[in-house]
Amino acid sequence: MKSKKSRNRPGPEAKKWVKRDHCVISKSVTRAYPLVVDSAKGCRMTDVDGFEYLDFTSGIAVTATGHCHPKVVKAICNQAKKLIHMSGTDFYYPSEVLLAEALCRLAPGRMKKKVFFTNSGAESVEAAMKLARYATKRPYYIAFTGAFHGRTMGALALTGSKTLHKKGFAPLLSSVIHAPYPNPYRPPAGLSAEQTVDFTLEWIQETAFKHLVPGEEVAAIFVEAIQGEGGYIVPPKDFLKRLAQLAKSYGILMVVDEVQSGIGRTGKMFASEHFGVVPDIMTLAKGIASGLPLGAIVAKSQVMDSWESGSHANTFGGNPIACEAALATLELLENGLIQNAEKIGNYLLDRLRNMQGSHPLMGDVRGMGLMIGIELVKDRESKEMAIEERARIIQGCFQKGLLILGCGQNTIRFMPPLVLTQKEADAGLDIFETVLSEVEQKRG
Ligand SMILES: Cc1ncc(COP(=O)(O)O)c(C=O)c1O
């Protein structure tokens, strides 16, 4: 990776800002490394010292069309000159309707759908929780171990990825049961990857519904099509379809959380499409407006029409500038970026799988499109998690100009902007492999 200077990241300016940040910003945020960003374009980023980076994080899977895509910037500027805010709760404006129409057209299933706009992923999850209860008049929810649905009190009750997220915040909703998510790389003892779906579905019926909560009182099952924060875990192909059948047989709504996997990231507009499922409610945020804070739920009209005027609303949801950025984003995705995510994603997966042969730390390589996880293990037989090694790789890549993040306990995630070129993919992988080799050599 070319850079103005080749060593000593973070530079003096970055160090200064980090120090000031620590004085005034809440300690609760996580900070992966001392990157202090000045500007960004496409997949490239420049920090306040002039160091350049290749961004394989997209600001946690957000900048779908790349940083500051000219068409998104134009849409934002044009709208900012016309109307910045008027609250989509109390008033009407065209951009909100246009975006809702586009989402209804694109969301899986031919039935009529409706949209409720929010400002973030957690807020979309909260809206889905409330809608599911309102529509079914049932109290309980099923979620999965390893799931991440956000950190507000309701969403946090569904989240099951790290206890740190919950530490100090109990009591949470007591009406959530967590089922085991089918993880083909780590099936329950004695089972094969193929048996994980049977295990999960049996657990819901035989354990959850017989001992914990009556199936007829469950409002919704919340599931990530591909588990994100929990480790970029791709479930077996038939999981979501069979889960949807189970849900239907009990009159339970199926909520697919596409906050991270949606909006083109996996090489289809929504990851649900890979698995042939039509969610009753789908939650969205992150990539939808290429970086502006916007979220949404898209629900079957039959479900969304169950609540009445005033039962759920917010002030900022569906902000006109964010809606215009989202319309520009969707247009770019439909005109080539989704195909690019599939093409470059497959290229990255192939190269990573080839690398696996000479890098014992790489236990599993998985993903779809540009949602790729590399699970690191100390030993391929025992699958002991390589947690410290992962931390060293993430820091080492930062030092050399590649921005990556972790997920789960020992997985590295690649979630670059969907504009990534093959040349950029190669440049990123070269850095990753160099750092991986260094870490492997050091541990002998
Ligand atoms: C699947 C999923 N749902 C919900 C959320 C929460 O989104 P936000 O951080 O915008 O509240 C996230 C965030 O990572 C997520 O990955």
The ligand as a MOL file (V3000), in Angstrom:
LIG
                    3D

  0  0  0     0  0            999 V3000
M  V30 BEGIN CTAB
M  V30 COUNTS 16 16 0 0 0
M  V30 BEGIN ATOM
M  V30 1 C -27.3470 -7.5950 12.2620 0
M  V30 2 C -27.3120 -6.3130 13.0400 0
M  V30 3 N -28.4460 -5.8500 13.5860 0
M  V30 4 C -28.4860 -4.6990 14.2830 0
M  V30 5 C -27.3370 -3.9570 14.4740 0
M  V30 6 C -27.3940 -2.6630 15.2420 0
M  V30 7 O -27.2000 -1.6200 14.3740 0
M  V30 8 P -26.7950 -0.1580 14.9390 0
M  V30 9 O -25.3840 -0.2600 15.4010 0
M  V30 10 O -26.9780 0.7420 13.7530 0
M  V30 11 O -27.7340 0.1540 16.0500 0
M  V30 12 C -26.1370 -4.3990 13.9160 0
M  V30 13 C -24.9010 -3.6330 14.1130 0
M  V30 14 O -23.8130 -4.0870 13.9210 0
M  V30 15 C -26.1190 -5.6090 13.1860 0
M  V30 16 O -25.0000 -6.0750 12.6530 0
M  V30 END ATOM
M  V30 BEGIN BOND
M  V30 1 1 1 2
M  V30 2 1 2 3
M  V30 3 2 2 15
M  V30 4 2 3 4
M  V30 5 1 4 5
M  V30 6 1 5 6
M  V30 7 2 5 12
M  V30 8 1 6 7
M  V30 9 1 7 8
M  V30 10 2 8 9
M  V30 11 1 8 10
M  V30 12 1 8 11
M  V30 13 1 12 13
M  V30 14 1 12 15
M  V30 15 2 13 14
M  V30 16 1 15 16
M  V30 END BOND
M  V30 END CTAB
M  END
